[in-house]
């Protein structure tokens, strides 16, 4: 009985810890600058909620990064390339 209980506990703990480990690895990748990371939305209700929020956050960061990059090299009024882009190219 003790062995079966330990085996079930081990399986249950792995099912809980795997999504958390995936989220931690994805967060490290995003912190490193990889904004294309998308987590699979699977697992329990809590894991699905966190994965969905993480994917939304990653998409928001990517959109903000793209907007900042565009604004840095284009004129705000006309959206034409500015001097920085001209010198860069």
C-alpha positions in Angstrom: 0.0 0.0 0.0 2.9 2.3 0.9 4.6 1.6 -2.4 1.4 2.2 -4.5 0.9 5.5 -2.6 4.4 6.6 -3.3 4.1 5.7 -6.9 0.9 7.6 -7.3 2.4 10.5 -5.5 5.3 10.5 -7.8 3.2 10.4 -10.9 0.9 13.2 -9.6 3.8 15.4 -8.6 5.3 15.1 -12.1 2.1 16.0 -13.7 1.9 19.1 -11.6 5.6 20.1 -11.9 6.0 19.6 -15.7 3.8 22.6 -16.7 5.5 24.7 -14.1 8.9 23.7 -15.4 7.8 24.5 -19.0 6.6 27.9 -17.9 9.8 28.7 -16.1 11.9 27.7 -19.2 9.7 29.8 -21.4 10.0 32.8 -19.1 13.8 32.5 -19.1 13.7 32.4 -22.9 11.5 35.6 -23.0 13.9 37.3 -20.6 16.7 36.4 -22.9 15.0 38.2 -25.8 13.1 35.4 -27.6 9.6 36.8 -27.9 8.4 34.1 -30.3 7.8 31.6 -27.5 4.3 30.1 -27.2 3.4 27.6 -24.5 1.1 24.7 -25.3 -2.3 25.3 -23.5 -2.7 21.9 -21.8 -3.0 20.4 -18.4 -5.1 21.3 -15.5 -7.2 24.5 -15.2 -4.4 26.3 -13.4 -1.8 25.4 -16.0 -4.1 26.4 -18.9 -4.8 29.8 -17.2 -1.1 30.5 -16.7 -0.2 29.3 -20.2 -2.8 31.5 -21.7 -1.8 34.5 -19.7 1.9 33.8 -20.6 1.1 33.6 -24.3 -0.9 36.9 -24.1 2.0 38.5 -22.3 4.5 37.3 -24.9 2.4 38.5 -27.8 2.0 42.0 -26.1 5.8 42.2 -25.6 6.4 41.2 -29.2 3.9 43.9 -30.4 5.5 46.5 -28.2 9.0 45.6 -29.4 7.9 45.8 -33.0 6.2 49.2 -32.4 9.3 50.6 -30.7 11.6 49.3 -33.4 9.4 50.9 -36.1 9.1 54.2 -34.1 12.9 54.3 -33.7 13.6 54.4 -37.5 10.5 56.1 -38.9 9.1 59.6 -38.5 6.1 59.8 -36.1 4.0 62.1 -38.3 4.6 60.7 -41.8 5.8 57.2 -41.0 8.6 57.7 -43.6 12.1 56.4 -42.9 14.1 58.9 -40.7 17.7 59.8 -40.5 18.6 56.9 -38.3 17.4 54.4 -40.9 19.0 56.4 -43.7 22.4 56.3 -42.0 22.0 52.7 -41.1 21.4 51.6 -44.7 
